[in-house]
Structures are given as structure tokens and as C-alpha cells.
């Protein structure tokens, strides 16, 4: 596929790396020569130095015969204008744009070929807010991912000493919970992946990814760790786009306090957020944190636009007694260093955004893609097509499917029915098949597995 990426920042650069490794024809456009040179030095791709929304720049990037344009510069206006020009001058088939401003996102009717020709809108702030909200709603989870419009969830938890299943084989989970169907899709032990079997023994500190219907998530979590009490008190540091979105999303559901340095921003937020206590101050002020009962806070979310500030305030909040701390970190080098020590969860906006983008880039009928473990692993929801003669999947029992190494099937969604993967289940056409890939290099093999043979047509 020939893809033009506008913007060589963290999202654009990470996306370019994913797509170049998967043998796509990628061209990256940016005004920053140094960023382009750094990408070209380590990846097999083309670069163009120029303004992303200028017709001559798009022409030099190969827009005349591009299959897709992905606009992820830091400017909403440049991204939207680039999509308009790609549509008007070059008839680019698929146009994806990152749009951050709520003022644009509030008007869905803007984004169609008669107005602003954007086929897919990507809002990192919305995606991060949704992920944060799921973590708050699922105490103890490291990551919560939705499939089949939220009916199925893939959840990562760290197994703790004292969990009923720790030290036992996975097949014991059915004895513990005879009415709950679940499947462990993967286990990461000391950063090494383990493809789980029935006789696999769960150890303390294992990072366990399991899949289940949404209503069963809490029950399964309780088997792997001491079940955390539901969260009540949330404190948010930073009243920017993400901090204010999260506060609005959980306003009324939890007791929420938001700390913001700008007085004028505090006034604005206090008028918009009905039940949120908005505090003007510095989140690293120990006196302020103590006076606002940080030791009684269930979750502290560090959501400013500065990695270092987020790290320091989260560590301070943890040491002062916050039960759990979640911090937003844009520099991927920091995440592996920090998560699991004093910081419970380090969240990467670009990795969350990449998964959403890959849903629209991958070959085959893909409904969802989630990037896991800082991009090393993936979870994919694919729709099966064909019949027993034309497909290597449809009409076959799960134990008959020749899955690539490191790939497991976690569940199948058939209409409104959720079927946790067991070897006797037969895949039917139009099933949503949820797969876990501990090695993302197997994506191409999975796409090939789901291809329909010509005799189907």
C-alpha cells in the first residue's frame, strides 16, 4: 500500500516505523529536516521536506497515486486542509486526519465529501480519555481494551501473591469459576512471552492478558490478584485537553478534584464541571496535596503536557499515600523505566493512537487493532469471510486452524453472542475473531490466513 504520512512527530514517526516494517510504501512529510533525516537513517521509507497542506508538497510526496493519506501534524487546520487538497486535486481514496479541538469534533456533519473530506477522524485526547476511564472503572487492571463494541474486553493484570490462581495451573480457573467463561491469551514473565496452555502455572508478578465478556472481567481479575475495592476518590493534575476531558467524563460518578496552575483556566473549568472541585495550584506542592487528603485518594492521574512534571508529581503523590498513580508519558524511553515501580501505570498517547490508525491501514476486514506492551504485541479483531472451500478459517474448528507462531485466538463474537475460544468451536462467516499476537511481525501471516480464495467469488 502506498501511504503518505504528514507529520514526523511522535505519532507520525511511530506510525511510519510500523508501516515501513510491514513492507508498505511510506513517504513522510515534515518541515523539520532533522526529524526526516532521523527516520530515513533507520527505516526504509521516503521523506519530503515541505508544508504538509501545500499542493506542490503533496505532489512531490506522490499524492497522484497514493492509496492513503494520514495527516497527523500538530495543527488541526493543516491536517484538514491537506485532506481537502488530497481529495480535490488527487482523488486520494482514503484520508485520515488527527483532530484535537473539541470545537471541530462536536460537529460530525462537517466531515464528509461535501464539506471537509475526512474519511476517518482520530482524536488522541478522546482515545486516551477512554482508556483512562476504563482503568478507573476496572481496579487492578494495567490495560483494558474493548472489542465488539464493548461486549468483550481484553484485560492485563499483574498476578499478586495471594491470588487464588497464583501457583496453580490455568485449567483450575474453570473449577474456581464454573459459571464464568474466560481465556488467558498471553502471559509475560520477566518480559518474556509465554503462550498459555492448560497446564501453565501462573506465577506472582506475571503480566496476564485475559479475555472475557465485559460483565465477567471483575470476577476473573479476582482470581489473579487481591481484588481492589472500587475507586471513589480521583485526583487529576493538569486541566488541559486530556485532564479536563477525563474530569468531564467521570463527573458525577466519582469524587473528583482537579489541580490546575492557571487561574483563568481554573475559572473556566469550574464553570463547566458541575461536581468537580477545581483547585488553583501546583500539583507538586506537598502542602496542597496534604491539605486535599492525598493519602485518601484512590487514583492520582498526572495529565499535564510535560513528561517530567507528570513523572515527579505522580511519584510524589504515591509516596504521600495515593493508592494508585497513572501518568501520561509521551517519551517511550521513560515508560519501560518507570511502570510497575512507584508509578503503577505509564500511559503512552502515541501507542493508543497507533492502534486506532492501524485499524484503517491493515489489509483484510479488520474491525479493531490495539497496540500492546509499547508496540511489541497486538490484539486484532478480524471479520471472517468465505466458506469452508475458500477460507482457511471459516468452516474449521479452532484446533484445525494453522495459526502462526505466537498467535492465539481469544474469543469469537457471533452477532450478540460472545464465544470464548475453545478448540471445538467452528468459525462461521461474518464472525468477529479476536486474536492476540505476542509478536507483531506475524501480522502479515494473520492477514494472509484470513484471505478469501478466488473460488469464493
C-alpha positions as CSV (number, residue, x, y, z in Angstrom):
1,X,0.0,0.0,0.0
2,X,1.3,3.5,-0.9
3,X,0.8,5.7,2.2
4,X,1.7,9.4,2.8
5,X,2.1,10.4,6.4
6,X,2.0,14.2,7.1
7,X,4.0,15.0,10.3
8,X,7.1,13.3,11.6
9,X,6.3,13.9,15.3
10,X,5.9,11.1,17.9
11,X,2.7,9.7,16.3
12,X,3.8,10.2,12.7
13,X,7.2,8.7,13.4
14,X,5.9,5.7,15.3
15,X,3.3,5.0,12.7
16,X,5.9,5.3,9.9
17,X,8.0,2.7,11.7
18,X,5.1,0.3,12.0
19,X,4.1,0.6,8.4
20,X,7.6,0.5,6.9
21,X,8.4,-2.7,8.8
22,X,5.2,-4.2,7.3
23,X,6.6,-3.5,3.8
24,X,4.3,-0.6,2.9
25,X,5.5,2.1,0.5
26,X,5.7,5.0,3.0
27,X,6.5,8.7,2.4
28,X,6.8,11.1,5.4
29,X,6.3,14.9,5.0
30,X,7.5,17.4,7.5
31,X,9.1,20.9,7.7
32,X,11.7,19.6,10.2
33,X,14.7,18.3,8.2
34,X,16.4,16.7,11.2
35,X,13.3,14.6,12.1
36,X,13.1,13.4,8.5
37,X,16.7,12.5,8.4
38,X,16.5,10.5,11.6
39,X,13.6,8.5,10.2
40,X,15.3,7.9,6.9
41,X,18.5,6.7,8.6
42,X,16.8,3.8,10.3
43,X,13.8,3.0,8.1
44,X,13.2,2.0,4.5
45,X,11.0,5.0,3.5
46,X,10.9,8.2,1.5
47,X,10.8,11.7,3.0
48,X,9.7,15.1,1.6
49,X,10.6,18.4,3.3
50,X,7.8,20.9,2.9
51,X,4.5,22.3,4.2
52,X,2.0,19.4,4.5
53,X,-1.0,21.3,3.1
54,X,0.7,22.7,0.0
55,X,-0.3,21.1,-3.3
56,X,3.3,21.1,-4.6
57,X,4.4,19.2,-1.4
58,X,1.7,16.6,-1.8
59,X,2.6,16.2,-5.4
60,X,6.3,15.6,-4.6
61,X,5.2,13.1,-2.0
62,X,3.4,11.0,-4.6
63,X,-0.2,12.0,-3.9
64,X,-1.2,11.3,-7.5
65,X,-1.3,7.6,-7.0
66,X,-1.3,7.3,-3.2
67,X,-3.8,4.8,-1.6
68,X,-4.0,6.7,1.7
69,X,-3.1,10.0,3.3
70,X,-2.7,10.2,7.1
71,X,-2.4,13.8,8.4
72,X,-1.0,13.9,11.9
73,X,0.7,17.2,12.2
74,X,0.3,19.4,15.3
75,X,-2.2,21.6,13.5
76,X,-5.9,20.6,13.1
77,X,-6.3,23.1,10.3
78,X,-3.3,21.9,8.3
79,X,-4.5,18.3,8.7
80,X,-8.0,19.1,7.5
81,X,-6.7,21.3,4.6
82,X,-4.3,18.6,3.5
83,X,-7.3,16.1,3.3
84,X,-9.3,18.7,1.3
85,X,-6.5,19.2,-1.2
86,X,-5.8,15.4,-1.5
87,X,-9.5,14.9,-2.3
88,X,-9.9,17.8,-4.7
89,X,-6.7,17.6,-6.7
90,X,-5.6,14.0,-6.4
91,X,-8.7,12.0,-5.5
92,X,-6.9,10.1,-2.8
93,X,-9.1,7.2,-1.8
94,X,-8.7,7.2,2.0
95,X,-7.9,10.3,4.1
96,X,-7.3,10.1,7.8
97,X,-6.9,13.2,9.9
98,X,-5.9,13.9,13.5
99,X,-8.2,16.5,15.0
100,X,-7.8,17.6,18.6
101,X,-10.1,20.6,19.1
102,X,-13.5,19.8,20.7
103,X,-14.9,22.7,18.7
104,X,-14.4,20.7,15.5
105,X,-15.2,17.3,17.0
106,X,-18.6,18.5,18.2
107,X,-19.8,18.8,14.6
108,X,-19.8,15.4,12.9
109,X,-21.7,16.9,10.0
110,X,-18.5,18.8,9.0
111,X,-16.6,15.7,8.0
112,X,-17.9,14.4,4.6
113,X,-17.0,14.8,1.0
114,X,-19.4,17.8,0.6
115,X,-17.6,19.8,3.3
116,X,-14.3,18.6,4.9
117,X,-13.5,15.3,3.1
118,X,-12.0,13.3,6.0
119,X,-12.8,9.6,5.9
120,X,-11.5,8.8,9.4
121,X,-11.1,11.2,12.4
122,X,-8.5,10.4,15.0
123,X,-8.6,12.3,18.3
124,X,-5.7,11.2,20.7
125,X,-7.4,13.1,23.5
126,X,-10.6,11.1,23.2
127,X,-8.8,7.8,22.9
128,X,-6.6,8.5,26.0
129,X,-9.6,9.7,28.0
130,X,-11.5,6.5,27.1
131,X,-8.5,4.4,28.2
132,X,-8.1,6.3,31.5
133,X,-11.8,5.9,32.2
134,X,-11.7,2.1,31.7
135,X,-8.7,1.8,34.1
136,X,-10.6,3.7,36.7
137,X,-13.7,1.5,36.2
138,X,-11.6,-1.7,36.5
139,X,-9.5,-1.5,39.7
140,X,-6.3,-3.5,39.4
141,X,-6.1,-3.5,35.6
142,X,-3.0,-2.4,33.7
143,X,-4.8,-2.1,30.4
144,X,-8.4,-2.5,29.3
145,X,-9.2,-3.0,25.6
146,X,-12.7,-3.1,24.1
147,X,-13.8,-5.4,21.3
148,X,-17.1,-6.0,19.5
149,X,-18.3,-2.5,20.5
150,X,-17.5,-3.2,24.2
151,X,-19.2,-6.6,24.6
152,X,-15.8,-8.3,25.0
153,X,-12.7,-6.9,26.8
154,X,-9.1,-7.9,26.9
155,X,-7.6,-7.0,30.3
156,X,-4.0,-7.0,31.5
157,X,-3.4,-7.5,35.2
158,X,-0.3,-8.3,37.3
159,X,-0.7,-11.5,39.3
160,X,-0.1,-10.9,43.0
161,X,0.8,-13.2,45.9
162,X,-2.4,-14.3,47.5
163,X,-4.4,-14.5,44.3
164,X,-6.5,-17.8,44.2
165,X,-4.9,-18.8,40.8
166,X,-1.3,-17.9,41.6
167,X,0.8,-21.0,41.9
168,X,-1.9,-23.1,40.1
169,X,-2.4,-24.3,36.5
170,X,-4.6,-22.2,34.3
171,X,-7.1,-25.1,33.9
172,X,-8.0,-24.6,37.5
173,X,-9.8,-21.4,36.6
174,X,-12.8,-23.3,35.4
175,X,-13.1,-25.1,38.7
176,X,-12.9,-21.8,40.6
177,X,-15.5,-20.1,38.4
178,X,-17.7,-22.7,36.7
179,X,-20.2,-20.1,35.5
180,X,-17.6,-17.7,34.0
181,X,-16.0,-18.4,30.7
182,X,-12.6,-16.8,30.1
183,X,-9.4,-17.5,28.3
184,X,-5.8,-16.3,29.1
185,X,-4.5,-15.1,25.8
186,X,-0.9,-14.5,26.8
187,X,1.4,-14.2,29.8
188,X,4.5,-12.1,30.0
189,X,7.0,-13.2,32.6
190,X,10.1,-11.1,33.2
191,X,9.4,-9.5,29.8
192,X,9.4,-12.9,28.0
193,X,6.2,-14.1,26.3
194,X,4.5,-17.4,27.2
195,X,1.8,-18.9,25.1
196,X,-0.5,-20.3,27.8
197,X,-1.6,-24.0,27.9
198,X,-4.0,-25.6,30.4
199,X,-1.0,-26.8,32.5
200,X,0.7,-23.4,32.5
201,X,1.3,-22.3,36.1
202,X,0.7,-18.7,37.0
203,X,3.5,-17.0,39.0
204,X,3.4,-13.9,41.1
205,X,4.3,-10.8,39.1
206,X,3.2,-12.4,35.8
207,X,1.6,-9.9,33.5
208,X,-1.5,-11.8,32.4
209,X,-3.7,-10.9,29.4
210,X,-7.2,-12.5,29.7
211,X,-10.3,-12.1,27.6
212,X,-13.9,-12.3,28.8
213,X,-17.3,-10.8,28.3
214,X,-17.4,-7.4,29.9
215,X,-19.6,-8.5,32.8
216,X,-17.2,-11.2,33.9
217,X,-14.0,-9.0,34.0
218,X,-14.1,-8.3,37.7
219,X,-14.6,-11.9,38.6
220,X,-11.6,-13.1,36.6
221,X,-9.4,-10.3,37.9
222,X,-10.2,-11.5,41.5
223,X,-8.6,-14.9,40.6
224,X,-5.2,-13.4,39.7
225,X,-4.8,-10.7,42.4
226,X,-6.4,-9.4,45.6
227,X,-9.4,-7.5,44.3
228,X,-9.1,-3.8,44.8
229,X,-12.1,-2.0,46.2
230,X,-14.0,0.1,43.7
231,X,-12.4,3.6,43.3
232,X,-14.2,6.6,44.7
233,X,-11.8,9.5,45.0
234,X,-9.9,10.7,41.9
235,X,-7.4,13.5,41.7
236,X,-6.3,14.9,38.4
237,X,-3.1,17.0,37.9
238,X,-3.5,19.2,34.8
239,X,-6.5,20.9,33.4
240,X,-5.6,20.8,29.7
241,X,-7.4,18.9,27.0
242,X,-7.0,15.4,28.5
243,X,-7.3,16.4,32.1
244,X,-10.5,18.4,31.5
245,X,-11.9,15.6,29.3
246,X,-11.3,13.0,31.9
247,X,-12.8,15.1,34.6
248,X,-15.9,15.7,32.5
249,X,-16.2,12.0,31.6
250,X,-16.3,10.9,35.3
251,X,-18.0,13.9,36.7
252,X,-20.8,12.7,38.9
253,X,-19.5,9.1,39.0
254,X,-16.6,9.7,41.4
255,X,-15.4,12.4,43.8
256,X,-13.1,14.3,41.5
257,X,-10.6,17.0,42.3
258,X,-8.6,18.7,39.5
259,X,-5.4,20.8,40.1
260,X,-4.6,23.5,37.5
261,X,-1.9,26.1,37.7
262,X,-3.6,28.7,35.5
263,X,-6.2,30.8,37.4
264,X,-8.1,31.8,34.3
265,X,-8.3,28.1,33.2
266,X,-9.5,27.2,36.7
267,X,-12.3,29.7,36.4
268,X,-13.3,28.3,33.1
269,X,-13.2,24.7,34.2
270,X,-15.1,25.4,37.4
271,X,-18.0,26.7,35.4
272,X,-18.0,23.7,33.0
273,X,-17.5,20.9,35.5
274,X,-20.6,20.6,37.7
275,X,-19.4,18.4,40.6
276,X,-15.6,18.6,40.2
277,X,-13.6,20.5,42.8
278,X,-11.2,22.7,40.7
279,X,-8.1,23.8,42.6
280,X,-5.7,26.5,41.6
281,X,-2.2,25.5,42.4
282,X,0.9,23.3,41.7
283,X,0.4,19.5,41.8
284,X,3.9,19.1,43.2
285,X,3.1,21.3,46.2
286,X,3.2,18.9,49.1
287,X,1.2,21.2,51.4
288,X,-1.6,21.4,48.8
289,X,-1.6,17.6,48.3
290,X,-1.7,17.0,52.1
291,X,-4.5,19.6,52.6
292,X,-6.5,17.9,49.9
293,X,-6.2,14.4,51.5
294,X,-3.8,12.8,49.0
295,X,-3.5,9.8,51.4
296,X,-7.2,9.1,50.9
297,X,-7.0,9.4,47.1
298,X,-7.7,6.2,45.2
299,X,-6.3,7.2,41.8
300,X,-4.0,10.1,41.1
301,X,-3.7,11.0,37.4
302,X,-0.8,13.1,36.2
303,X,-2.0,14.6,32.9
304,X,0.0,17.8,32.2
305,X,1.7,18.3,28.8
306,X,5.2,17.8,30.4
307,X,6.6,14.3,30.9
308,X,9.0,15.3,33.7
309,X,6.3,17.1,35.6
310,X,4.0,14.1,35.3
311,X,6.6,11.7,36.5
312,X,7.6,13.8,39.5
313,X,4.1,14.6,40.6
314,X,3.0,11.0,40.3
315,X,5.9,9.7,42.3
316,X,5.3,12.4,44.9
317,X,1.6,11.5,45.1
318,X,2.4,7.8,45.5
319,X,4.9,8.5,48.3
320,X,2.4,10.6,50.1
321,X,-0.2,7.8,50.1
322,X,-2.2,7.7,46.9
323,X,-3.4,4.1,46.3
324,X,-2.7,4.1,42.5
325,X,-1.0,6.6,40.2
326,X,-1.4,6.9,36.4
327,X,0.8,9.2,34.4
328,X,0.8,10.3,30.8
329,X,4.2,9.9,29.2
330,X,5.0,10.8,25.5
331,X,8.7,9.7,25.6
332,X,8.6,5.9,25.1
333,X,12.1,5.6,26.6
334,X,10.6,6.6,30.0
335,X,7.8,4.1,30.1
336,X,9.9,0.9,30.5
337,X,11.9,2.6,33.2
338,X,9.0,3.6,35.3
339,X,6.0,1.4,35.0
340,X,5.5,-1.0,37.9
341,X,7.7,0.6,40.4
342,X,6.4,3.8,42.1
343,X,4.3,4.6,39.1
344,X,1.6,2.0,38.6
345,X,0.6,2.7,35.0
346,X,2.5,4.8,32.5
347,X,0.3,5.6,29.5
348,X,1.6,6.4,26.0
349,X,-0.8,8.5,23.9
350,X,1.0,7.7,20.7
351,X,0.7,3.9,21.3
352,X,-3.0,4.3,21.9
353,X,-3.4,6.4,18.8
354,X,-1.3,4.0,16.7
355,X,-3.7,1.1,17.4
356,X,-6.7,3.2,16.1
357,X,-4.8,4.2,13.0
358,X,-3.7,0.7,12.2
359,X,-7.3,-0.4,12.2
360,X,-7.8,1.5,9.0
361,X,-4.4,0.7,7.4
362,X,-4.2,-3.1,7.7
363,X,-5.2,-5.4,4.9
364,X,-8.3,-7.6,5.3
365,X,-11.6,-6.8,7.1
366,X,-10.3,-5.5,10.4
367,X,-12.6,-4.1,13.0
368,X,-10.2,-3.2,15.8
369,X,-6.4,-3.1,16.4
370,X,-4.9,-2.4,19.8
371,X,-1.2,-1.9,20.3
372,X,0.1,-3.6,23.5
373,X,3.3,-3.6,25.5
374,X,4.7,-0.4,23.9
375,X,4.0,-1.8,20.4
376,X,5.7,-5.2,20.8
377,X,2.4,-7.1,20.8
378,X,-1.0,-6.5,19.2
379,X,-4.6,-7.6,19.6
380,X,-6.7,-7.7,16.4
381,X,-10.4,-8.1,15.8
382,X,-10.9,-9.5,12.2
383,X,-14.1,-10.4,10.4
384,X,-14.1,-13.9,8.8
385,X,-15.4,-14.2,5.3
386,X,-15.8,-17.0,2.7
387,X,-16.7,-20.7,3.2
388,X,-15.0,-23.9,4.0
389,X,-13.7,-24.2,0.4
390,X,-12.4,-20.7,0.0
391,X,-11.2,-19.9,3.6
392,X,-8.6,-21.3,5.9
393,X,-10.6,-20.2,8.8
394,X,-14.4,-20.3,8.0
395,X,-15.9,-23.8,8.5
396,X,-12.9,-25.0,10.5
397,X,-12.7,-25.9,14.2
398,X,-10.3,-23.7,16.1
399,X,-7.9,-26.6,16.8
400,X,-7.8,-27.2,13.0
401,X,-6.6,-23.7,12.1
402,X,-2.9,-23.4,11.5
403,X,-2.1,-20.3,13.5
404,X,1.3,-18.5,13.0
405,X,3.8,-18.9,15.9
406,X,2.9,-16.7,18.8
407,X,-0.7,-16.1,17.8
408,X,-3.7,-17.2,19.8
409,X,-7.5,-16.8,19.3
410,X,-9.1,-15.4,22.4
411,X,-12.8,-15.2,21.5
412,X,-15.4,-15.1,18.7
413,X,-18.3,-12.7,18.6
414,X,-21.2,-14.0,16.6
415,X,-24.0,-11.4,16.4
416,X,-24.8,-10.7,20.0
417,X,-23.2,-14.0,21.3
418,X,-19.8,-14.0,22.9
419,X,-17.9,-17.3,22.5
420,X,-14.7,-17.7,24.4
421,X,-12.3,-19.7,22.3
422,X,-12.3,-23.4,22.8
423,X,-10.9,-26.0,20.4
424,X,-14.3,-27.4,19.4
425,X,-15.8,-24.1,18.2
426,X,-16.2,-23.8,14.4
427,X,-15.7,-20.4,12.8
428,X,-18.6,-19.1,10.7
429,X,-18.7,-16.4,8.0
430,X,-19.1,-12.9,9.5
431,X,-17.7,-14.0,12.9
432,X,-15.6,-11.4,14.6
433,X,-12.4,-13.3,15.6
434,X,-10.3,-11.7,18.3
435,X,-6.6,-12.7,18.1
436,X,-3.6,-11.9,20.3
437,X,-0.2,-11.6,18.7
438,X,2.8,-11.6,21.1
439,X,5.0,-10.8,18.1
440,X,3.6,-8.1,15.8
441,X,5.8,-9.3,13.0
442,X,3.2,-12.1,12.5
443,X,0.6,-9.5,11.4
444,X,1.2,-10.3,7.7
445,X,0.8,-14.0,8.3
446,X,-2.5,-13.4,10.1
447,X,-3.8,-11.2,7.3
448,X,-2.9,-13.9,4.8
449,X,-4.6,-16.6,6.9
450,X,-7.9,-14.7,6.7
451,X,-7.8,-14.0,3.0
452,X,-10.6,-15.5,0.9
453,X,-9.6,-17.7,-2.1
454,X,-10.7,-16.7,-5.6
455,X,-13.2,-19.6,-5.9
456,X,-15.4,-17.8,-3.3
457,X,-16.1,-15.0,-5.9
